[in-house]
Amino acid sequence: MVRSCTGKHTFTKATVVAALGGLVGAVLVLDFLWASVSSSSSSSSSTYSYTIWANHRSRLVVISNLTDPSQNKRADVKEKKQRVPEGLLNYTFADIVAPRLEWEEMAPAPVPRLDGSSVQIKNLLYVFSGYGTIDYVHSHVDVYNFTDKTWGGRFDTPKEMAHSHLGITTDGRYVYVISGQYGPQCRGPTARAFVLDTQTKKWQSFPPLPVPRYAPATQIWKGRLHVIGGSKENRHTPGKDHWSIAVKNGKALEKKWRTEVSIPRGGPHRACVAVENQLYVIGGQEGDFMPKPGSPIFKCSRRHEVVYGDVYMLDEKMKWKELPPMPKPDSHIECSWVLVNNSIIIVGGTTEKHPVTKRMILVGELFRFDLRSHKWYSDWKASLPCENYSGRFLGMDGCILRLDSGTEDPIIPNQGRSLEICGEPS
């Protein structure tokens, strides 16, 4: 009821409650009508799909779930487990708006790979091991010649060397391979380490890591080989450990690894870049697939993962400093970076799992980190024709070469592809 008193209006509590009730009722009616329309649209759909709409101003994504009623009951049950109400999702799940770069497809890689590794030495790219399938791992190196754009010069790795999740770096001639996973599926890690002389293609043993790690950040900085983080022996727990050992010409100058200051946040699959007096560790994740308990083949089982875009810099005083994070969380980028014009370029990778399907989301962007301003840019980027999962990149003569590209699923690799773009970031 509204009462008039000296020309002014007042409201009773009952009126306010009634008004709110009416508003809620109207919302419920509209929601019911919308649900009816959605249901009708869904029943007429002949395919099962997820429609994603990105609101780039609000950095949110709306997902609409459309289902096919002709699917069998078993599929319906599985679908119900995956289904979430329509709503707003984090912008992580949509590509950032930016101009698309032109890509040229190159000679296909000799074999498909997942979780392999690579290093560039002059005009050659050395691609190491990795999964062929979840039940098969490679034990060889393929070499790509950037000059004539061909593959060749394949040779084997040591029998005792890890097959995936390697810690890897080079001084321009020698390649240091540290720890990693030995075998297919989700088998255990090895602490063994080796050095490759790329001129003679001969391998030598190297002091083993104090404890084994999966995919630790690895880089040579100020005359010492640094190994940082990775996943611990159970494959899931992030390690913060940091060791170093003096090296020169493919030899360890010390008998044991030295313990260094731990990184603030642990985990595997990070880019590790040395620039003059600073060491940068970029992106990564906490958690990973684990072997299924009791499985005789160490069958991989999904576990909770947190992908992040954290950036840490180690200075001359051996102190870690946290820098601005990447534009979106990014992992599997240990071999997906190049240095160009005072910038670190990160291409592809993986981000957080899709909230509906729980499948891995592949990153289609190119991110640039300005080493002078410590700012990230995504205005010069590549919308990859096939988003990258643990891809291989080579920088030379103002070009970035993407090799041995990935897949839509971490378990099932596609045939290897090679793509190239040329240009310089502004």
Buried (B, 14 or more C-beta within 10 A) or exposed (E): EEEEEEEEEEEEEEEEEEEEEEEEEEEEEEEEEEEEEBEEEBEEEEEBEEEBEBEEEEBBBEBBBBBBEEEEEEEBEEBEEBEEEBEEBBBBBBBBEBEEBEBEEBBBBBBBBBBBBBBBBEEBBBBBBBBBEBEEBBBBBBBBBBEEEEBEBEEEBBEEBBBBBBBBBBBEBBBBBBBBBBBBBBBBBBBBBBBBBBEEEEBBEBBBBBBBBBBBBBBBBEEBBBBBBBBBBBBBBBBBBBBBBEBEEBEBEEEEBEEBEBBEBBBBBBBBBBEEEBBBBBBBBBBBBBBBEEEEBBBBBBEEBBBBBBBBBBEEEEEBEEBEBBBBBBBBBBBBBBEBEEBBBBBBBBBBBBBBEEEBBBBBBBBBBBBEEEEBBBEBBBBBBBBBBBBBBBBBEEBBBBBBBBBBBBBEBBEBBBBBBBEEBE
